[in-house]
Amino acid sequence: MATIILGSQTSAPRASFVALAKILKALGDPTRLAIVALLARREHCVCDLMAALNLPQSTCSHHLGVLKRAGLVRDRRDAGDARWAYYTLDPAGATIVREQLAATLDLGAFDPTPARC
């Protein structure tokens, strides 16, 4: 794992970079990004996601598991039939990603002075 040494002027603690990298790794797959986009709009069951993305059930479930472990997706079981699970984007996880990525890419404190070697 690479370590980035930052100057004392950064407001983001190093630990948040590790957490953000974990989430970005989960989002680094086009299929998982598509799942996140669908779940950001409404709740879906696996069969809906399978049909929308033309994926087999095992692949879809694998990607949902990765997103769930990263804290981006949450599920709920059907009260009448526990075999059915419904998935949605986790608002808390989405907020964390949005805020951490915005803070990381914030150019408000950018120093335009050219570097000197």
C-alpha positions as CSV (number, residue, x, y, z in Angstrom):
1,M,0.0,0.0,0.0
2,A,1.4,3.4,-1.0
3,T,1.7,6.1,1.7
4,I,1.1,9.7,0.7
5,I,2.9,12.2,2.9
6,L,0.9,15.4,3.1
7,G,1.9,18.8,4.4
8,S,0.5,20.1,7.6
9,Q,-2.0,22.3,5.6
10,T,-4.3,19.5,4.7
11,S,-7.6,19.2,6.5
12,A,-8.2,15.6,5.6
13,P,-6.7,13.1,8.0
14,R,-4.8,10.2,6.5
15,A,-7.3,7.7,7.9
16,S,-10.1,9.2,5.8
17,F,-8.0,8.5,2.7
18,V,-7.9,4.8,3.6
19,A,-11.7,4.8,4.1
20,L,-12.3,6.7,0.9
21,A,-10.0,4.5,-1.1
22,K,-12.0,1.4,0.1
23,I,-15.2,3.0,-1.2
24,L,-13.7,4.2,-4.4
25,K,-12.4,0.7,-5.0
26,A,-15.9,-0.7,-4.7
27,L,-17.1,2.0,-7.2
28,G,-14.3,1.2,-9.6
29,D,-16.2,-1.4,-11.5
30,P,-18.7,-0.2,-14.2
31,T,-21.3,-2.7,-13.2
32,R,-21.2,-1.6,-9.6
33,L,-21.5,2.1,-10.7
34,A,-24.6,1.1,-12.8
35,I,-26.1,-0.6,-9.7
36,V,-25.4,2.4,-7.6
37,A,-27.1,4.7,-10.2
38,L,-30.2,2.4,-10.3
39,L,-30.3,2.2,-6.5
40,A,-30.0,6.0,-6.1
41,R,-33.3,6.3,-7.9
42,R,-35.4,3.7,-6.1
43,E,-35.4,0.4,-4.2
44,H,-34.8,-2.8,-6.3
45,C,-34.8,-6.5,-5.8
46,V,-32.1,-8.6,-7.4
47,C,-34.4,-9.7,-10.2
48,D,-35.0,-6.1,-11.2
49,L,-31.2,-5.4,-11.3
50,M,-30.6,-8.6,-13.2
51,A,-33.1,-7.6,-15.9
52,A,-31.9,-4.0,-16.1
53,L,-28.2,-4.9,-16.4
54,N,-28.5,-8.3,-18.1
55,L,-26.6,-10.1,-15.4
56,P,-26.9,-13.5,-13.9
57,Q,-28.1,-13.7,-10.3
58,S,-24.8,-14.8,-8.9
59,T,-22.9,-11.8,-10.5
60,C,-25.5,-9.3,-9.4
61,S,-25.5,-10.7,-5.8
62,H,-21.6,-10.6,-5.8
63,H,-21.6,-6.9,-6.8
64,L,-24.3,-6.0,-4.2
65,G,-22.2,-7.7,-1.6
66,V,-19.2,-5.6,-2.5
67,L,-21.2,-2.5,-2.3
68,K,-22.9,-3.5,0.9
69,R,-19.5,-4.2,2.6
70,A,-18.3,-0.8,1.4
71,G,-21.2,0.8,3.2
72,L,-22.9,2.1,0.0
73,V,-25.9,-0.2,-0.1
74,R,-28.4,-1.5,2.4
75,D,-30.9,-4.2,2.2
76,R,-34.2,-5.2,3.8
77,R,-36.0,-8.5,3.9
78,D,-39.6,-8.9,2.8
79,A,-41.8,-9.2,5.9
80,G,-44.0,-11.9,4.3
81,D,-41.3,-13.9,2.6
82,A,-37.7,-13.6,4.0
83,R,-36.3,-15.1,0.8
84,W,-36.9,-11.7,-1.0
85,A,-34.3,-9.0,-0.3
86,Y,-34.7,-5.4,-1.5
87,Y,-31.7,-3.1,-2.0
88,T,-31.3,0.7,-1.9
89,L,-28.5,3.2,-1.7
90,D,-27.5,3.9,1.9
91,P,-27.9,7.6,2.3
92,A,-25.3,7.8,5.0
93,G,-22.7,6.0,2.8
94,A,-23.5,8.2,-0.1
95,T,-23.1,11.3,2.0
96,I,-19.7,10.2,3.3
97,V,-18.5,9.6,-0.3
98,R,-19.8,12.9,-1.5
99,E,-18.3,14.9,1.3
100,Q,-14.9,13.1,1.4
101,L,-14.4,13.3,-2.3
102,A,-15.5,17.0,-2.4
103,A,-13.0,17.8,0.4
104,T,-10.2,15.8,-1.3
105,L,-10.8,17.6,-4.7
106,D,-11.4,21.1,-3.2
107,L,-9.1,23.6,-4.9
108,G,-10.0,26.4,-2.5
109,A,-6.6,26.1,-0.8
110,F,-4.7,25.5,-4.0
111,D,-1.4,27.4,-4.1
112,P,-0.8,28.4,-7.7
113,T,2.9,29.2,-7.1
114,P,5.0,27.1,-9.5
115,A,7.0,24.3,-8.0
116,R,10.7,24.6,-7.7
117,C,13.1,21.7,-7.8
